[in-house]
């Protein structure tokens, strides 16, 4: 599963495994129960090293 690094919003700094089929669009929506938020793929695409491995950066969409 791909790794996502969150930038901004309530999930800032979190790194999560996200099923590849959920990354088919440029928007990733979390509807709870822990957090609510909408993130979008950072353009141009960037990755960062994390303890879990390289993760693609997604930013909060306001």
Secondary structure as GFF3:
##gff-version 3
##sequence-region A 1 62
A	DSSP	beta_strand	2	7	.	.	.	ID=ss1
A	DSSP	beta_strand	15	18	.	.	.	ID=ss2
A	DSSP	three_ten_helix	20	23	.	.	.	ID=ss3
A	DSSP	beta_strand	27	31	.	.	.	ID=ss4
A	DSSP	beta_strand	36	41	.	.	.	ID=ss5
A	DSSP	beta_strand	47	50	.	.	.	ID=ss6
A	DSSP	beta_strand	53	60	.	.	.	ID=ss7
###
